[in-house]
Amino acid sequence: MTDRATRARRDAIRAEYAVEEAEAAGAEALENEQAVVSVRVPASLAETLRARAAAEHIPTSALIRRILTRAVHEPDAPVLTVAQVEEIARRVFRESA
């Protein structure tokens, strides 16, 4: 696949995930009383989170909620480091190529 085709495919996948996340967030908001929290993260972390969520076949927002819930309710539980998450993303990328 050419770089242009690869980029187009990646952009289409990102757009699809954005739509799925919006739909999932809307459905969850109807089911539960929720608040929206906006946070800025490095672009590399955002991409890594999207890749991990994709690997787990869940919306990125669901993954982030899971990570935050564990961090708050299980503070002594081991959590993944940024390096570990990035390695997962690299492995997923290699396996999907």
C-alpha positions as protocol buffer text, in pm:
chain_id: "A"
residue {
  index: 1
  type: MET
  ca { x: 0 y: 0 z: 0 }
}
residue {
  index: 2
  type: THR
  ca { x: 128 y: 348 z: -78 }
}
residue {
  index: 3
  type: ASP
  ca { x: 184 y: 610 z: 190 }
}
residue {
  index: 4
  type: ARG
  ca { x: -115 y: 802 z: 59 }
}
residue {
  index: 5
  type: ALA
  ca { x: -338 y: 494 z: 70 }
}
residue {
  index: 6
  type: THR
  ca { x: -212 y: 405 z: 416 }
}
residue {
  index: 7
  type: ARG
  ca { x: -282 y: 755 z: 543 }
}
residue {
  index: 8
  type: ALA
  ca { x: -628 y: 756 z: 386 }
}
residue {
  index: 9
  type: ARG
  ca { x: -705 y: 418 z: 542 }
}
residue {
  index: 10
  type: ARG
  ca { x: -578 y: 535 z: 882 }
}
residue {
  index: 11
  type: ASP
  ca { x: -782 y: 857 z: 858 }
}
residue {
  index: 12
  type: ALA
  ca { x: -1095 y: 659 z: 767 }
}
residue {
  index: 13
  type: ILE
  ca { x: -1042 y: 430 z: 1065 }
}
residue {
  index: 14
  type: ARG
  ca { x: -993 y: 727 z: 1297 }
}
residue {
  index: 15
  type: ALA
  ca { x: -1311 y: 888 z: 1168 }
}
residue {
  index: 16
  type: GLU
  ca { x: -1502 y: 564 z: 1220 }
}
residue {
  index: 17
  type: TYR
  ca { x: -1375 y: 536 z: 1577 }
}
residue {
  index: 18
  type: ALA
  ca { x: -1469 y: 898 z: 1647 }
}
residue {
  index: 19
  type: VAL
  ca { x: -1825 y: 828 z: 1535 }
}
residue {
  index: 20
  type: GLU
  ca { x: -1839 y: 508 z: 1742 }
}
residue {
  index: 21
  type: GLU
  ca { x: -1707 y: 689 z: 2049 }
}
residue {
  index: 22
  type: ALA
  ca { x: -1963 y: 966 z: 2010 }
}
residue {
  index: 23
  type: GLU
  ca { x: -2242 y: 711 z: 1978 }
}
residue {
  index: 24
  type: ALA
  ca { x: -2117 y: 512 z: 2277 }
}
residue {
  index: 25
  type: ALA
  ca { x: -2084 y: 826 z: 2487 }
}
residue {
  index: 26
  type: GLY
  ca { x: -2435 y: 931 z: 2397 }
}
residue {
  index: 27
  type: ALA
  ca { x: -2577 y: 591 z: 2487 }
}
residue {
  index: 28
  type: GLU
  ca { x: -2385 y: 580 z: 2814 }
}
residue {
  index: 29
  type: ALA
  ca { x: -2494 y: 931 z: 2906 }
}
residue {
  index: 30
  type: LEU
  ca { x: -2855 y: 825 z: 2863 }
}
residue {
  index: 31
  type: GLU
  ca { x: -2801 y: 518 z: 3080 }
}
residue {
  index: 32
  type: ASN
  ca { x: -2598 y: 681 z: 3356 }
}
residue {
  index: 33
  type: GLU
  ca { x: -2564 y: 1022 z: 3504 }
}
residue {
  index: 34
  type: GLN
  ca { x: -2228 y: 1127 z: 3368 }
}
residue {
  index: 35
  type: ALA
  ca { x: -2019 y: 1435 z: 3337 }
}
residue {
  index: 36
  type: VAL
  ca { x: -1787 y: 1526 z: 3054 }
}
residue {
  index: 37
  type: VAL
  ca { x: -1426 y: 1592 z: 3149 }
}
residue {
  index: 38
  type: SER
  ca { x: -1192 y: 1742 z: 2892 }
}
residue {
  index: 39
  type: VAL
  ca { x: -821 y: 1687 z: 2931 }
}
residue {
  index: 40
  type: ARG
  ca { x: -523 y: 1760 z: 2710 }
}
residue {
  index: 41
  type: VAL
  ca { x: -268 y: 1484 z: 2665 }
}
residue {
  index: 42
  type: PRO
  ca { x: 33 y: 1451 z: 2437 }
}
residue {
  index: 43
  type: ALA
  ca { x: -62 y: 1344 z: 2085 }
}
residue {
  index: 44
  type: SER
  ca { x: 151 y: 1032 z: 2119 }
}
residue {
  index: 45
  type: LEU
  ca { x: -42 y: 926 z: 2430 }
}
residue {
  index: 46
  type: ALA
  ca { x: -375 y: 990 z: 2257 }
}
residue {
  index: 47
  type: GLU
  ca { x: -267 y: 775 z: 1963 }
}
residue {
  index: 48
  type: THR
  ca { x: -147 y: 502 z: 2197 }
}
residue {
  index: 49
  type: LEU
  ca { x: -478 y: 504 z: 2383 }
}
residue {
  index: 50
  type: ARG
  ca { x: -668 y: 481 z: 2054 }
}
residue {
  index: 51
  type: ALA
  ca { x: -452 y: 189 z: 1943 }
}
residue {
  index: 52
  type: ARG
  ca { x: -498 y: 3 z: 2270 }
}
residue {
  index: 53
  type: ALA
  ca { x: -873 y: 62 z: 2262 }
}
residue {
  index: 54
  type: ALA
  ca { x: -884 y: -62 z: 1904 }
}
residue {
  index: 55
  type: ALA
  ca { x: -688 y: -372 z: 2004 }
}
residue {
  index: 56
  type: GLU
  ca { x: -945 y: -437 z: 2277 }
}
residue {
  index: 57
  type: HIS
  ca { x: -1235 y: -357 z: 2043 }
}
residue {
  index: 58
  type: ILE
  ca { x: -1374 y: -88 z: 2272 }
}
residue {
  index: 59
  type: PRO
  ca { x: -1419 y: 288 z: 2235 }
}
residue {
  index: 60
  type: THR
  ca { x: -1125 y: 496 z: 2351 }
}
residue {
  index: 61
  type: SER
  ca { x: -1348 y: 673 z: 2602 }
}
residue {
  index: 62
  type: ALA
  ca { x: -1440 y: 337 z: 2760 }
}
residue {
  index: 63
  type: LEU
  ca { x: -1071 y: 248 z: 2793 }
}
residue {
  index: 64
  type: ILE
  ca { x: -992 y: 583 z: 2953 }
}
residue {
  index: 65
  type: ARG
  ca { x: -1285 y: 546 z: 3196 }
}
residue {
  index: 66
  type: ARG
  ca { x: -1159 y: 200 z: 3292 }
}
residue {
  index: 67
  type: ILE
  ca { x: -805 y: 328 z: 3349 }
}
residue {
  index: 68
  type: LEU
  ca { x: -927 y: 625 z: 3556 }
}
residue {
  index: 69
  type: THR
  ca { x: -1168 y: 412 z: 3759 }
}
residue {
  index: 70
  type: ARG
  ca { x: -892 y: 167 z: 3847 }
}
residue {
  index: 71
  type: ALA
  ca { x: -653 y: 448 z: 3932 }
}
residue {
  index: 72
  type: VAL
  ca { x: -903 y: 610 z: 4167 }
}
residue {
  index: 73
  type: HIS
  ca { x: -1063 y: 302 z: 4325 }
}
residue {
  index: 74
  type: GLU
  ca { x: -758 y: 74 z: 4326 }
}
residue {
  index: 75
  type: PRO
  ca { x: -466 y: 311 z: 4382 }
}
residue {
  index: 76
  type: ASP
  ca { x: -230 y: 31 z: 4485 }
}
residue {
  index: 77
  type: ALA
  ca { x: -310 y: -182 z: 4179 }
}
residue {
  index: 78
  type: PRO
  ca { x: -37 y: -186 z: 3918 }
}
residue {
  index: 79
  type: VAL
  ca { x: -105 y: 37 z: 3619 }
}
residue {
  index: 80
  type: LEU
  ca { x: 55 y: 44 z: 3280 }
}
residue {
  index: 81
  type: THR
  ca { x: 325 y: 298 z: 3224 }
}
residue {
  index: 82
  type: VAL
  ca { x: 328 y: 517 z: 2914 }
}
residue {
  index: 83
  type: ALA
  ca { x: 618 y: 305 z: 2785 }
}
residue {
  index: 84
  type: GLN
  ca { x: 413 y: -13 z: 2832 }
}
residue {
  index: 85
  type: VAL
  ca { x: 112 y: 136 z: 2653 }
}
residue {
  index: 86
  type: GLU
  ca { x: 333 y: 258 z: 2370 }
}
residue {
  index: 87
  type: GLU
  ca { x: 486 y: -90 z: 2337 }
}
residue {
  index: 88
  type: ILE
  ca { x: 136 y: -238 z: 2315 }
}
residue {
  index: 89
  type: ALA
  ca { x: 53 y: 11 z: 2042 }
}
residue {
  index: 90
  type: ARG
  ca { x: 369 y: -77 z: 1850 }
}
residue {
  index: 91
  type: ARG
  ca { x: 291 y: -448 z: 1878 }
}
residue {
  index: 92
  type: VAL
  ca { x: -65 y: -391 z: 1759 }
}
residue {
  index: 93
  type: PHE
  ca { x: 60 y: -184 z: 1467 }
}
residue {
  index: 94
  type: ARG
  ca { x: 315 y: -452 z: 1368 }
}
residue {
  index: 95
  type: GLU
  ca { x: 55 y: -727 z: 1390 }
}
residue {
  index: 96
  type: SER
  ca { x: -199 y: -533 z: 1185 }
}
residue {
  index: 97
  type: ALA
  ca { x: 46 y: -448 z: 905 }
}
